[in-house]
Amino acid sequence: MKVVIMMGSKSDLAWSKKIKDVLSKLGIESTLRIASAHKVPLKVLEIIKEYEGEDVVFVTVAGRSNALSGFVDANVVKPVIACPPYSDKFAGADIFSSLRMPSGVCPMVVLDPEQAAIASAKILAIKNKEIEQKIREYQEKKRREIEEADKEVK
């Protein structure tokens, strides 16, 4: 079980590493790949085929005109989570390329890298009790942080 984090370009690396870091904390294997649906669609298909027989979740990271997420989703039966990096250009309107998909194409959109990692983990936890337990521990840690913050301001 692993998460394949596919970037549209190397400029998406810092965003993608944030996803990978959270997955590592949860003990989930992940791999980083780069392939653009616009520039090298056959490369995207090659990467997808590498993981066909595995239990994987694809997380796609592409900004501007995000064809990668829809292209990957249209070519796999595995879950795809689009996690486009936020851009101030166009007042963040490039997010619409991740939200508006053709019929039959349905990548989930999660805007925060931490949340994309957690969503991936929850999908994998359906078949893996160890990952399920790590998520429970992660959630409990977050609850304790809120309790501590409340005590500090009280």
C-alpha positions as CSV (number, residue, x, y, z in Angstrom):
1,M,0.0,0.0,0.0
2,K,1.4,3.4,-1.0
3,V,0.6,6.8,-2.1
4,V,1.9,8.0,-5.5
5,I,2.3,11.7,-5.5
6,M,2.4,12.9,-9.1
7,M,3.5,16.4,-9.9
8,G,2.9,18.4,-13.1
9,S,6.4,19.9,-12.8
10,K,9.3,20.3,-10.4
11,S,7.9,23.6,-9.2
12,D,5.3,21.5,-7.4
13,L,8.0,19.7,-5.3
14,A,7.8,21.8,-2.1
15,W,4.0,21.3,-1.9
16,S,4.3,17.6,-2.7
17,K,7.0,17.1,0.0
18,K,4.5,18.5,2.6
19,I,2.2,15.6,1.7
20,K,5.0,13.1,1.8
21,D,6.1,14.3,5.2
22,V,2.7,13.8,6.8
23,L,2.4,10.3,5.2
24,S,5.8,9.4,6.6
25,K,4.6,10.4,10.1
26,L,1.8,8.0,9.6
27,G,4.1,5.2,8.4
28,I,2.8,5.2,4.9
29,E,5.1,4.7,2.0
30,S,4.9,7.3,-0.8
31,T,6.7,8.1,-3.9
32,L,7.2,11.3,-5.8
33,R,6.9,11.4,-9.6
34,I,6.8,14.2,-12.2
35,A,4.8,14.0,-15.5
36,S,2.7,16.7,-17.2
37,A,-0.6,15.7,-18.7
38,H,-0.1,18.7,-21.1
39,K,3.5,18.1,-22.1
40,V,4.1,14.4,-21.7
41,P,0.8,12.5,-21.5
42,L,2.4,9.2,-22.5
43,K,4.8,9.5,-19.6
44,V,1.8,10.0,-17.2
45,L,0.3,6.8,-18.7
46,E,3.6,4.9,-18.2
47,I,3.7,5.9,-14.5
48,I,0.1,4.9,-14.0
49,K,0.8,1.5,-15.5
50,E,3.7,0.9,-13.0
51,Y,1.2,0.9,-10.2
52,E,-1.8,-0.9,-11.8
53,G,-1.6,-4.1,-9.7
54,E,-0.9,-2.3,-6.4
55,D,-3.1,-0.9,-3.7
56,V,-2.4,2.8,-4.2
57,V,-3.9,6.2,-3.9
58,F,-2.8,8.8,-6.4
59,V,-2.4,12.4,-5.2
60,T,-1.9,14.8,-8.1
61,V,-0.3,18.2,-7.6
62,A,-0.6,20.6,-10.5
63,G,-1.3,24.3,-10.6
64,R,-2.4,26.6,-13.3
65,S,-4.4,24.5,-15.7
66,N,-4.7,21.2,-13.8
67,A,-5.2,18.6,-16.5
68,L,-3.1,16.1,-14.6
69,S,-5.8,15.3,-12.0
70,G,-8.6,14.6,-14.5
71,F,-6.2,12.7,-16.8
72,V,-5.0,10.4,-14.1
73,D,-8.5,9.8,-12.8
74,A,-9.8,9.0,-16.3
75,N,-7.2,6.3,-16.7
76,V,-7.3,4.6,-13.3
77,V,-9.8,2.8,-11.1
78,K,-7.9,3.8,-8.0
79,P,-8.7,6.9,-5.9
80,V,-7.3,10.2,-7.1
81,I,-7.0,13.2,-4.9
82,A,-6.1,16.5,-6.5
83,C,-4.2,18.8,-4.2
84,P,-3.4,21.9,-6.3
85,P,-0.9,24.3,-4.8
86,Y,-2.5,27.7,-4.0
87,S,-1.5,30.6,-6.2
88,D,-2.2,34.2,-5.7
89,K,-2.2,34.7,-9.4
90,F,-5.6,35.2,-10.8
91,A,-6.9,35.6,-7.2
92,G,-6.6,31.8,-6.8
93,A,-9.1,31.2,-9.7
94,D,-6.9,28.5,-11.2
95,I,-8.5,26.2,-8.6
96,F,-11.5,25.9,-11.0
97,S,-9.4,23.7,-13.3
98,S,-9.3,21.2,-10.4
99,L,-13.0,21.6,-9.5
100,R,-14.7,21.5,-12.9
101,M,-14.3,18.0,-14.5
102,P,-16.0,16.3,-17.4
103,S,-18.7,13.7,-16.7
104,G,-17.3,10.4,-15.5
105,V,-14.0,12.0,-14.2
106,C,-14.0,12.5,-10.5
107,P,-10.8,13.3,-8.7
108,M,-11.5,14.5,-5.2
109,V,-10.1,17.9,-4.4
110,V,-8.3,18.6,-1.2
111,L,-6.6,22.0,-0.9
112,D,-4.2,21.4,2.0
113,P,-1.2,19.1,1.8
114,E,-1.8,17.7,5.4
115,Q,-5.4,17.0,4.6
116,A,-4.6,15.3,1.3
117,A,-2.2,13.0,3.2
118,I,-4.9,12.3,5.8
119,A,-7.5,11.6,3.2
120,S,-5.1,9.2,1.4
121,A,-4.4,7.4,4.7
122,K,-8.1,7.0,5.4
123,I,-8.6,5.4,2.1
124,L,-5.8,3.0,2.7
125,A,-7.0,2.3,6.2
126,I,-10.1,0.6,4.7
127,K,-7.8,-2.4,4.2
128,N,-5.1,-1.8,6.7
129,K,-5.7,-1.8,10.5
130,E,-2.2,-0.5,11.3
131,I,-2.9,2.6,9.2
132,E,-6.3,3.0,10.9
133,Q,-4.7,3.0,14.3
134,K,-2.1,5.6,13.2
135,I,-5.0,7.8,12.0
136,R,-6.7,7.4,15.4
137,E,-3.4,8.4,17.2
138,Y,-3.0,11.4,14.9
139,Q,-6.6,12.5,15.6
140,E,-6.0,12.1,19.3
141,K,-2.8,14.2,19.1
142,K,-4.8,17.0,17.4
143,R,-7.5,16.8,20.1
144,R,-4.8,17.1,22.8
145,E,-3.3,20.1,21.0
146,I,-6.7,21.9,21.2
147,E,-7.2,21.0,24.8
148,E,-3.7,22.4,25.7
149,A,-4.4,25.6,23.7
150,D,-7.7,26.0,25.6
151,K,-5.9,25.6,28.9
152,E,-3.3,28.2,27.9
153,V,-5.8,30.9,27.0
154,K,-8.2,30.2,29.9
